[in-house]
Amino acid sequence: MIWPRRSAAAGAAAVADAKADALAEFHGPLISLRNVERSYDAGGQRNYVLRGITLDIERGDFVSIMGPSGAGKSTLLNVLGILDSGWAGEYHLAGSAVHTLPVKARTALGRRHIGFVFQQYHLLDELTVAENLDVPLSYRDVPKAQRQSLVADTLDRFGIVGKKDLYPRQLSGGQQQLVGIARALIASPAVILADEPTGNLHSSQGREIMDLFSELNAAGTTIVQVTHSEENAARGKRVIQLRDGWMA
């Protein structure tokens, strides 16, 4: 059972407090998009994946993005996660104008505020499970002793202590997904972006993950998920439908 005994360890609480302090002076939507578009040049023709996306996501929101394959769901999530820099339009995150920042500053801003759950895990093959969990903490300059405590606590909460010294290639797909989710949550980000977070888990694990997301959201974490599951979408506060790159 994930997260069964305590809602947060002391180290996680300290990280969360620091995050809250950084956002305390900001008032307004946590995420704001204005006329965001993403396109690709294919044989001299411009193919649009996202068209005219204007969207506000408030602090503490829980948004589900739905739509058929090819609608632009994952592309939108990648833009929100500052993993894609080839878009046009305006994007404000926690009061910072992402569209005006150089790539390095954008990346630092995303690492400070966003935890990303990838559909295909994106674990670092050359690092153990414990080392993969440590990566987002190192980006945030968390002291080593505190990082070790947070990693140990997270391994325990997710029931993967016995996997800590294994490499991703030694794990099943479901185990890799659990590690990916644990990595996204370990630094208590202000925003969790999740691309089909339960797609590689069996049903009971999937329900536990969604229970965890609901608990985190109730405590104030903003969540945006891409999902095909009506059941998972119902956990959120609102649904955004995409069709051919447009918000329907």
Stockholm file with secondary structure:
# STOCKHOLM 1.0

chainA/1-248         MIWPRRSAAAGAAAVADAKADALAEFHGPLISLRNVERSYDAGGQRNYVLRGITLDIERGDFVSIMGPSGAGKSTLLNVLGILDSGWAGEYHLAGSAVHTLPVKARTALGRRHIGFVFQQYHLLDELTVAENLDVPLSYRDVPKAQRQSLVADTLDRFGIVGKKDLYPRQLSGGQQQLVGIARALIASPAVILADEPTGNLHSSQGREIMDLFSELNAAGTTIVQVTHSEENAARGKRVIQLRDGWMA
#=GR chainA/1-248 SS CCSCSCSCCHHHHHHHHHHHHHHTTCCSCSEEEEEEEEEEEETTEEEEEEEEEEEEECTTCEEEEECSTTSSHHHHHHHHTTCCCCEEEEEEETTEEGGGSCHHHHHHHHHHHEEEECTTCCCCTTSCHHHHHHHHHHHTTCCHHHHHHHHHHHHHHTTCGGGTTCCGGGSCHHHHHHHHHHHHHTTCCSEEEEESTTTTSCHHHHHHHHHHHHHHHHTTCEEEEECSCHHHHTTSSEEEEEETTEEC
#=GC SS_cons         CCSCSCSCCHHHHHHHHHHHHHHTTCCSCSEEEEEEEEEEEETTEEEEEEEEEEEEECTTCEEEEECSTTSSHHHHHHHHTTCCCCEEEEEEETTEEGGGSCHHHHHHHHHHHEEEECTTCCCCTTSCHHHHHHHHHHHTTCCHHHHHHHHHHHHHHTTCGGGTTCCGGGSCHHHHHHHHHHHHHTTCCSEEEEESTTTTSCHHHHHHHHHHHHHHHHTTCEEEEECSCHHHHTTSSEEEEEETTEEC
//
